[in-house]
Amino acid sequence: MKKRLLKQEQFNISRWSGGSTAETAIYPEKSSYLERDFIWRLSTAAVESEESSFTRLPDYERVLMVLVGSVVLAHGDERSASLQQWEQDTFDGALKTKCFGVMTDYNLMYRKGCSGSLKLIDADKQAQMIPKYERDGMSDASYGFYCVQGYVIVSSDGESDMVKQGEQLIIDLEAGEDRNISIMGEGRCVMAEVFYRRARYTAEEIPEQKASFDDFRTAFRLVHSRNKWSQVLRSGKQKGVWHDEALQKKLAFLDRTYVTFIVWLAVLMILLLTMFCGISAKPVAAAMIIWSVIHFLIIAPLIYMIVLPKPIKAHIRKISELTEYERERYETELGNNERVEKLLYKYRAADDENRKSYRDRIKNIFR
């Protein structure tokens, strides 16, 4: 069990076209709303415009509860919902949702495939137990308590936490942990409940370590396997492996910035410039060859080792040993590659057809 009490000064505040949003909690904690890599997110928003549009979130379900005011939500052409204070609506984040009216609300977003809900709780001096609900296939759970009036005291695992107005308490439970949670106090809070399988949506955290010779060897193999010449002559050793997201991002950075190529080229240019100082061409040519060998065997792998997350080998997985999350990412990447190939095939086919049409027009002109 993991608990965290978040105060207003810890909330992440952002502006949008219709008002402002305070992110009260997100899971996993290192995830980002903008990156859309979270399992669930809790927030409170002040809708200041009489008419506003919600951001579309195709991969998420949303639950919205009105804390202050009243609004009408129009979910595309499907349906609408008229909400008064303390009423809520659950809807698909992929819909084009428009909001008519001014309000302050409380939001739960959770990834599709999970299960989530919001419940208004009036706490009193007598402790009340939070009912246990099991969800098939959902091994993990998170409970959020956002105090909107007075204060509440939430007890779990023999410990109690006081949540004052405007504060957010989060309790994360892993598979097999007891879920005995009770609440009392003199106030009102909104309880969020989310069930999910963490292993399906989160990558394994790999602690960063100091560089080692093993990292250099792995970087050396990556350099050799990623240049164009070695890809032609690549052995079967690189097949059947997958690079995790952290490694892919760093490799993409190296590809995008051409760091190793720029370093190699810069030294070559310096060596060429020495010819203007009276040095003959033969020693310069020999130095260029020696530098190219040193760069390919030592410098380029060193650059890779410095940039890539360490231990590098821990970020390279055998496809047969992927976790549930990694397997889904791998299959998604395969699907994307297939779509790219289909698009390229269509482009090539269309291009061939255009060229054929152009040749036919030329022939007609000179008949």
C-alpha positions in Angstrom: 0.0 0.0 0.0 1.2 3.5 -0.9 -0.4 6.7 0.3 0.2 10.3 -0.6 -1.5 13.5 0.6 -1.4 16.3 -1.9 -2.0 19.9 -1.0 -3.2 22.7 -3.3 0.3 24.1 -3.7 1.4 20.8 -5.1 -1.3 20.7 -7.8 -0.3 21.1 -11.4 -2.2 24.1 -12.8 -2.8 24.6 -16.5 -4.9 26.9 -18.7 -7.2 25.8 -21.6 -9.6 27.5 -23.9 -12.6 27.3 -21.5 -10.8 28.0 -18.1 -8.2 26.4 -15.9 -7.5 22.9 -14.6 -5.7 21.8 -11.4 -4.3 18.3 -11.7 -4.7 16.9 -8.2 -3.2 13.5 -8.8 -2.0 11.3 -11.7 -0.9 7.6 -11.9 1.9 6.6 -12.4 3.3 9.6 -10.7 6.0 10.1 -13.4 3.5 10.0 -16.2 2.2 13.1 -18.0 -1.2 14.3 -19.2 0.3 15.8 -22.3 2.2 12.5 -23.1 -1.1 10.5 -22.6 0.9 7.8 -20.8 -1.1 7.8 -17.6 -3.5 5.1 -16.3 -5.7 7.5 -14.4 -5.8 11.2 -13.6 -7.8 13.3 -11.1 -8.4 17.0 -11.6 -10.7 19.9 -10.7 -11.5 22.5 -13.3 -13.1 25.9 -13.4 -15.1 26.3 -16.6 -15.3 30.1 -17.1 -16.8 30.3 -20.6 -20.5 29.9 -21.3 -19.6 27.6 -24.2 -16.4 25.5 -24.3 -15.1 22.3 -25.9 -13.4 19.5 -24.0 -10.1 18.0 -25.3 -10.7 14.7 -27.0 -9.0 11.7 -25.3 -9.7 8.6 -27.5 -7.9 6.2 -25.2 -9.7 7.2 -22.0 -13.1 7.1 -20.3 -14.2 10.2 -18.3 -16.3 10.8 -15.3 -17.3 14.4 -14.4 -19.0 15.6 -11.3 -20.3 19.2 -10.9 -19.1 20.8 -7.6 -20.5 24.3 -8.2 -22.9 25.5 -10.8 -24.9 23.7 -13.5 -24.2 22.8 -17.1 -25.3 20.8 -20.1 -22.8 18.4 -21.8 -23.4 17.6 -25.4 -21.5 14.5 -26.5 -21.4 14.8 -30.3 -24.6 13.6 -31.9 -25.0 10.8 -29.4 -26.6 12.3 -26.3 -26.6 15.2 -23.9 -26.6 15.4 -20.1 -28.0 18.2 -17.9 -26.0 18.3 -14.6 -26.8 20.2 -11.4 -24.5 20.4 -8.3 -23.2 17.0 -7.2 -24.5 15.2 -10.2 -22.2 13.4 -12.6 -21.8 12.0 -16.1 -19.7 9.2 -17.5 -18.7 9.4 -21.2 -16.2 8.3 -23.8 -13.2 10.6 -24.1 -13.1 10.1 -27.8 -16.4 12.0 -28.2 -16.6 15.7 -29.3 -17.9 17.0 -26.0 -19.2 20.6 -25.7 -20.0 22.2 -22.4 -22.7 24.9 -22.0 -22.6 26.8 -18.7 -20.2 27.9 -16.0 -19.1 25.5 -13.3 -16.4 24.0 -11.1 -16.1 20.3 -11.6 -14.1 17.3 -10.5 -12.8 14.9 -13.1 -11.7 11.3 -13.3 -10.0 10.1 -16.5 -9.0 6.4 -16.7 -7.6 4.3 -19.6 -10.1 2.2 -21.5 -10.0 -1.4 -20.2 -9.9 -0.2 -16.6 -12.9 0.5 -14.4 -13.5 3.8 -12.5 -16.2 5.7 -10.6 -16.8 8.8 -8.5 -19.0 8.9 -5.3 -20.0 11.7 -3.1 -19.5 10.9 0.6 -20.9 12.9 3.6 -18.6 12.1 6.5 -19.7 12.2 10.2 -18.2 11.3 13.5 -19.1 7.6 13.1 -16.7 5.8 10.8 -18.1 4.2 7.7 -16.4 1.5 5.8 -15.8 1.8 2.1 -17.5 -1.2 0.4 -15.2 -3.6 -1.3 -15.8 -4.1 -5.0 -13.9 -6.7 -6.9 -13.3 -6.3 -10.7 -12.5 -9.4 -12.7 -9.0 -9.3 -14.1 -8.1 -6.1 -12.3 -5.4 -6.8 -9.8 -4.5 -3.2 -8.7 -6.7 -0.4 -7.3 -6.4 3.3 -6.4 -8.7 5.3 -4.2 -8.8 9.1 -4.2 -10.4 11.3 -1.5 -10.8 15.0 -2.5 -12.3 17.1 0.3 -14.7 19.8 -0.9 -16.1 20.9 2.5 -14.8 20.7 6.1 -12.4 17.8 6.7 -12.4 14.0 6.6 -10.3 11.4 8.2 -9.4 8.3 6.1 -8.2 5.2 7.9 -6.4 2.3 6.2 -4.0 -0.4 7.3 -4.1 0.9 10.9 -3.1 4.5 9.9 -5.3 7.6 9.6 -4.9 10.7 7.5 -6.7 14.0 7.8 -7.8 15.5 4.5 -8.7 19.2 4.7 -10.8 21.2 2.3 -9.0 21.4 -1.1 -6.6 18.5 -0.4 -6.3 15.2 -2.2 -5.5 11.8 -0.6 -4.4 8.9 -2.8 -4.2 5.3 -1.7 -2.7 2.8 -4.2 -3.1 -0.9 -3.6 -1.3 -3.7 -5.4 -2.6 -7.2 -6.1 -3.4 -9.1 -2.9 -3.3 -6.2 -0.5 -6.2 -5.7 1.9 -8.7 -3.0 1.1 -10.1 -2.1 4.5 -10.7 1.6 4.2 -13.0 3.7 6.4 -13.9 7.4 6.5 -15.2 9.8 9.2 -15.1 13.5 10.0 -17.1 16.6 9.6 -17.2 17.3 5.9 -17.9 16.2 2.4 -15.6 14.6 -0.1 -15.6 13.0 -3.5 -14.2 9.5 -3.6 -12.6 8.2 -6.8 -12.2 4.4 -7.3 -10.1 3.0 -10.1 -9.4 -0.7 -10.8 -6.7 -1.7 -13.3 -3.8 -4.0 -14.1 -0.7 -2.0 -13.7 1.5 -4.5 -15.6 -0.6 -3.9 -18.7 -0.1 -0.1 -18.8 3.3 0.6 -17.2 6.8 -0.2 -18.1 9.2 -1.8 -15.7 11.3 0.9 -13.9 15.0 0.3 -14.5 17.2 2.2 -12.0 20.0 4.3 -13.7 23.5 3.0 -13.0 27.0 4.1 -13.6 28.6 3.2 -16.9 30.5 0.0 -17.1 32.6 -1.8 -19.7 29.6 -4.0 -20.4 27.7 -0.8 -21.4 30.5 0.0 -23.8 30.3 -3.5 -25.4 26.5 -3.2 -25.8 26.9 0.3 -27.2 29.5 -1.0 -29.6 27.1 -3.7 -30.9 24.3 -1.1 -31.3 26.6 1.2 -33.3 27.6 -1.7 -35.6 24.0 -3.0 -36.0 22.5 0.4 -36.8 24.7 1.8 -39.5 23.6 1.1 -43.1 26.5 -1.1 -44.1 26.2 -3.4 -41.1 22.4 -3.6 -41.6 23.1 -5.2 -44.9 25.5 -7.7 -43.4 23.6 -8.1 -40.1 23.8 -11.5 -38.4 20.8 -13.2 -36.8 22.0 -12.2 -33.4 20.0 -8.9 -33.4 16.8 -10.6 -34.5 14.2 -11.5 -31.9 15.0 -8.6 -29.6 13.1 -5.4 -28.7 14.3 -2.0 -27.4 12.1 -0.5 -24.7 10.7 3.0 -24.9 13.5 4.6 -22.9 16.2 3.2 -25.2 14.1 4.0 -28.4 13.9 7.6 -27.4 17.6 8.0 -26.9 18.4 6.1 -30.1 16.0 8.4 -32.0 17.8 11.4 -30.5 21.1 10.1 -31.8 19.6 9.5 -35.2 17.9 12.9 -35.3 20.9 14.9 -34.3 23.7 13.0 -36.2 26.0 13.4 -33.2 28.4 10.7 -34.1 28.5 11.7 -37.8 29.1 15.4 -36.9 32.0 14.5 -34.6 33.6 12.2 -37.2 33.2 14.9 -39.9 34.5 17.7 -37.8 37.8 16.0 -37.1 38.1 15.1 -40.8 37.7 18.7 -41.7 40.3 19.7 -39.2 42.7 17.2 -40.7 42.0 18.5 -44.2 42.7 22.0 -43.0 46.2 21.0 -41.9 47.1 20.6 -45.5 47.0 24.4 -45.8 49.7 24.5 -43.2 52.2 22.7 -45.4 51.6 19.1 -44.4 51.6 16.8 -47.3 48.6 14.8 -48.5 49.9 11.3 -47.6 50.2 11.8 -43.8 46.8 13.7 -43.8 45.2 10.8 -45.7 46.8 8.3 -43.3 45.6 10.3 -40.3 42.0 10.4 -41.7 42.0 6.7 -42.1 43.3 6.1 -38.6 40.8 8.6 -37.2 37.9 6.9 -39.0 38.9 3.5 -37.6 39.3 5.0 -34.0 35.9 6.8 -34.4 34.1 3.7 -35.6 35.7 1.4 -32.9 35.9 3.7 -29.9 34.5 7.2 -30.2 31.0 6.3 -31.7 30.4 3.6 -29.1 31.5 6.0 -26.3 29.0 8.6 -27.5 26.3 6.0 -27.5 27.3 4.8 -24.1 27.1 8.4 -22.7 23.7 9.1 -24.2 21.9 5.8 -23.7 20.2 4.8 -20.4 22.3 2.5 -18.4 22.6 -0.4 -17.9 21.9 -0.5 -21.7 21.5 -4.3 -21.8 18.6 -4.1 -19.4 16.7 -2.0 -21.9 17.1 -4.7 -24.6 14.6 -7.6 -24.3 14.1 -10.9 -26.0 10.7 -10.9 -27.6 9.9 -14.2 -26.0 10.5 -12.7 -22.6 8.4 -9.5 -22.9 6.1 -8.4 -20.2 2.4 -7.8 -20.9 2.9 -4.1 -21.3 6.0 -4.6 -23.5 4.2 -7.2 -25.6 1.4 -4.7 -26.3 3.9 -1.9 -27.2 5.8 -4.3 -29.5 2.6 -5.4 -31.3 1.5 -1.8 -31.6 4.9 -0.9 -33.2 4.5 -3.9 -35.6 1.0 -2.6 -36.6 2.3 0.9 -37.2 5.1 -0.5 -39.4 2.6 -2.5 -41.4 0.5 0.6 -41.9 3.5 2.6 -43.0 4.4 -0.2 -45.5 0.9 -0.1 -46.9 1.0 3.6 -47.3 4.4 3.4 -49.1 3.0 0.7 -51.3 0.0 2.9 -52.2 2.3 5.9 -52.8 4.6 3.9 -55.1 1.6 2.4 -57.0 0.1 5.9 -57.4 3.4 7.3 -58.5 3.9 4.5 -61.1 0.4 5.2 -62.4 1.1 8.9 -62.7 4.3 8.2 -64.6 2.5 5.9 -66.9 -0.2 8.5 -67.5 2.5 11.1 -68.2 4.2 8.8 -70.7 0.9 8.2 -72.5 0.2 11.9 -72.8 3.7 12.5 -74.2 3.1 9.7 -76.8 -0.2 11.3 -77.8 1.5 14.6 -78.4 4.1 13.2 -80.7 1.9 10.9 -82.7 
